[in-house]
Amino acid sequence: MSIQQFPRLIFEYEYDERLAYEAESRGHLGGVTVELADGSKHPVFFYDGVRLLQDLDAESNRGRSFLAERGMIVLKTITKESMQNAVIQLAKEGFFA
C-alpha cells in the first residue's frame, strides 16, 4: 500500500510521455485538478510565460485586452516536476484555501 502525498495532481488524461511532450511544447496544460489532504479539489490551468504572452497578444489583437483561466498558474516550463513543486508551495501559502 502506498502513502498518498498531498497536494497531488489529478490529470484528466493519463500523464504519459506524449502528454508531457505536448504540454511542454504547447506551453499550457488544462484538465488538471489539485487534491488537498482534506479531500478538497481545485481545478488549475498551467501556462508557461512565453505562451501566456503569445495568447495575451492574440486576444489583444481581437480587441480583448485580458486573458483569464480558472486557477491559472504560470511556470517557466510545463513539466510534471514544476507543476508539482508549484502546487506544493502554493498550498503552503494558502492559495487553495
N, C-alpha and C positions, 0 to 999 in steps of 0.2 A: 504494500500500500504506500503510495507516495503522499507526501505532505503538500497541501495546496499552498502556494505562495501568493500573497496579495500585496498590492493590487495585481490583477492579472488581465492580460489582453485576451479578448474573445473575438475571433475573426469570423466574419460572415462566410467566408470561403476558406478552405484549408490553406494555411500559410506554408506553402511549399516553395521550392526553388524558383518556379515560374512566377508565382505571385510576388516573391521577394524581388526578383529581377524587374518585373513590370512596375512595381510600386516605386522602386528606386529610379528607374528610367523615366517614368511619368512625372515624378516629383510630388505625388499625392496618393493618399490611400484613405478611402472611406470604408464603411461597413465594419467598423471596429467598435467594440464596447469594452469599457473598463469595468471590471467587477472588483468591488472592495470586500474586505473581510466581513463586513456587516451584511453582505448579500446585495447591497445596492449596486445598480448598473447604470453606467453613464456612456451614452454614445459619444464618440470622438471622431475627428477627421484630421489626419496628418497631412501637412504641406511642407515642402522644403521652400526656403526663401526665394530661390530663383523662380520656381513655378508660381509661387504666390504673386510675385511682381508681374510675371507674364499675364496671369489671369486678371490681375487688377488693371493692367494696361488695356487688355481686351475689353473688359467691362466698361472702362472709361471711354473707349472709342465708340461704344454703343450708347453712351450717354448716362451710364450708371456709374457714379463716382465712388463706389464701395464694393467690397466683396465680403460675404458673410457665410460661414458654415457653422453649423451647430457643433459646439465642443472643439473648435479649431485649436490645434497645437502645431506650432511652426518649429521645424527641426532643420539642422544643417543638411542632413541626408535622411532618407526614409529607409531605415533598417530596423529589423526586429529589436536589436540591442538598443538603438537610440530611442525607439518608441517606448520600450520597457523602462529604460532609465528615466525618461521624461515623466511617465505616469507615476513612478515611484516617488520622484522628487515633488511632483505636483500634489500627490496625496499627502505627503508630509507637510506641505504648505497649506493644506486645507482647501485646495482648488475644487475638489469634488463635494465639499460639504454643503 
